[in-house]
Amino acid sequence: MRTIEAVIDIAATPQQVWDVLIDFPAYPQWTMYIQQLEGRPEAGNRIKVVLGPPDRRPYVVHTPVLEATPGVRLAWAAVIPGAGWLPHAIYTGAHEFLLTALADGTTRLTHREHFSGLIARLTKEGPRGGDEGFDAFNKALQGRVESLTADRH
């Protein structure tokens, strides 16, 4: 299976990063990869995610939030279930944001998605533009968080 992962350090606390990460309505103001998020970031809630590179048709998924631990982890998983002769999921994309406090007062953001299931086996590269999209999202989040925290000082 394939995992996409992008890591970046942000000059802010995990809570400051979290506050921007879960402000779904503000996403169109600062990021182009995750174009839209609708719903509440609470475990068990369903959210609508519209994502993809700006020059391609976006993916739209309705998915449950698996975890929303403030300042620590936000995760959801899109699943296309199997049916009849195929009891296992045809496709699963488990998406997560991990926030780790570093000794110097910054936060390490690990942004990852793991793909599994039959469709994932057929497309070893994962979604086209995924690696670049994750890097672009992380840089945009870093810029947004750092500009907001600078404004508060």
C-alpha positions as CSV (number, residue, x, y, z in Angstrom):
1,M,0.0,0.0,0.0
2,R,1.0,3.6,-0.3
3,T,1.5,6.3,2.3
4,I,1.9,10.0,1.6
5,E,3.6,11.9,4.4
6,A,4.8,15.5,4.7
7,V,6.4,17.0,7.8
8,I,7.0,20.6,8.7
9,D,7.9,22.6,11.8
10,I,5.7,25.5,12.7
11,A,6.8,28.4,15.0
12,A,3.7,28.1,17.3
13,T,2.3,25.9,20.0
14,P,0.3,22.8,19.2
15,Q,-2.9,24.5,20.4
16,Q,-2.3,27.5,18.0
17,V,-1.8,25.1,15.1
18,W,-4.9,23.2,16.2
19,D,-7.0,26.3,16.2
20,V,-6.2,27.0,12.6
21,L,-6.4,23.3,11.6
22,I,-10.0,23.0,12.8
23,D,-11.2,26.4,11.5
24,F,-12.8,24.7,8.5
25,P,-14.7,27.7,7.2
26,A,-11.4,29.7,6.8
27,Y,-9.7,27.1,4.6
28,P,-10.5,28.9,1.3
29,Q,-8.6,31.9,2.7
30,W,-5.3,30.2,3.0
31,T,-5.0,26.8,1.3
32,M,-5.7,25.4,-2.2
33,Y,-5.1,21.7,-1.7
34,I,-7.9,21.0,0.8
35,Q,-10.3,23.3,-0.9
36,Q,-13.3,22.9,1.5
37,L,-14.1,21.2,4.7
38,E,-17.7,21.1,6.1
39,G,-18.8,19.7,9.4
40,R,-17.6,19.7,12.9
41,P,-14.2,18.3,13.9
42,E,-15.5,15.9,16.5
43,A,-15.0,12.1,16.6
44,G,-18.0,10.3,15.1
45,N,-19.2,13.3,13.1
46,R,-19.2,13.1,9.3
47,I,-17.4,15.8,7.3
48,K,-17.3,16.7,3.7
49,V,-13.8,17.0,2.3
50,V,-13.0,18.6,-1.1
51,L,-9.4,18.2,-2.0
52,G,-6.9,18.0,-4.8
53,P,-4.4,20.1,-6.7
54,P,-6.0,23.4,-8.0
55,D,-5.4,22.5,-11.6
56,R,-7.3,19.2,-11.4
57,R,-10.8,18.1,-10.7
58,P,-11.1,17.8,-6.9
59,Y,-12.0,14.7,-5.0
60,V,-15.1,15.0,-2.8
61,V,-15.6,12.6,0.1
62,H,-18.0,12.4,2.9
63,T,-16.2,10.7,5.8
64,P,-16.3,10.1,9.5
65,V,-13.9,11.9,11.9
66,L,-12.0,9.1,13.6
67,E,-10.2,11.3,16.2
68,A,-10.2,15.0,17.1
69,T,-7.9,15.3,20.1
70,P,-7.2,19.1,20.6
71,G,-3.6,20.0,20.0
72,V,-2.6,16.4,19.2
73,R,-4.4,14.6,16.3
74,L,-7.1,15.1,13.8
75,A,-8.0,12.0,11.7
76,W,-10.6,10.8,9.2
77,A,-10.9,7.9,6.9
78,A,-12.7,7.6,3.5
79,V,-13.9,4.0,2.8
80,I,-15.4,2.4,-0.2
81,P,-16.8,-0.8,1.3
82,G,-16.7,-4.2,-0.4
83,A,-19.9,-6.0,-1.4
84,G,-21.0,-9.6,-1.8
85,W,-18.1,-11.6,-3.0
86,L,-15.6,-9.0,-1.7
87,P,-16.1,-8.6,2.0
88,H,-13.2,-6.2,2.6
89,A,-13.1,-2.5,1.7
90,I,-12.3,-1.8,-1.9
91,Y,-10.5,1.4,-0.9
92,T,-9.6,3.1,2.4
93,G,-7.8,6.4,2.7
94,A,-6.9,7.1,6.3
95,H,-5.9,10.8,6.6
96,E,-4.3,12.3,9.7
97,F,-2.6,15.4,11.1
98,L,-0.3,14.8,14.1
99,L,0.9,17.7,16.2
100,T,4.0,17.2,18.3
101,A,5.4,19.9,20.7
102,L,9.1,20.3,20.3
103,A,11.5,21.4,23.0
104,D,12.2,24.8,21.4
105,G,8.5,25.8,21.6
106,T,7.6,24.9,18.0
107,T,5.2,22.3,16.7
108,R,6.1,19.5,14.3
109,L,3.1,18.8,12.0
110,T,3.1,15.3,10.4
111,H,0.4,15.2,7.7
112,R,-0.1,11.7,6.4
113,E,-2.5,9.5,4.4
114,H,-2.3,5.8,4.2
115,F,-4.1,4.1,1.3
116,S,-5.2,0.4,1.4
117,G,-7.6,-1.9,-0.3
118,L,-8.0,-3.3,-3.9
119,I,-7.9,0.1,-5.6
120,A,-4.8,1.1,-3.7
121,R,-3.1,-2.0,-4.8
122,L,-3.8,-1.1,-8.4
123,T,-2.5,2.5,-8.1
124,K,0.9,2.2,-6.3
125,E,1.6,5.9,-6.7
126,G,-1.6,7.0,-4.9
127,P,-3.5,10.1,-6.0
128,R,-1.7,12.2,-8.6
129,G,-0.3,15.3,-7.1
130,G,-0.7,14.0,-3.5
131,D,2.9,14.5,-2.4
132,E,3.0,18.0,-3.8
133,G,-0.4,18.8,-2.4
134,F,0.6,17.7,1.1
135,D,3.7,19.8,1.0
136,A,1.8,22.8,-0.3
137,F,-0.9,22.4,2.4
138,N,1.7,22.2,5.2
139,K,3.5,25.3,3.9
140,A,0.2,27.2,3.7
141,L,-0.8,26.1,7.2
142,Q,2.6,27.2,8.5
143,G,2.2,30.6,6.9
144,R,-1.3,31.0,8.2
145,V,-0.4,30.0,11.8
146,E,2.8,32.0,12.0
147,S,1.1,35.1,10.6
148,L,-1.7,34.9,13.1
149,T,0.6,34.3,16.0
150,A,2.8,37.2,14.9
151,D,-0.3,39.4,14.8
152,R,-1.0,38.6,18.4
153,H,2.4,39.8,19.7
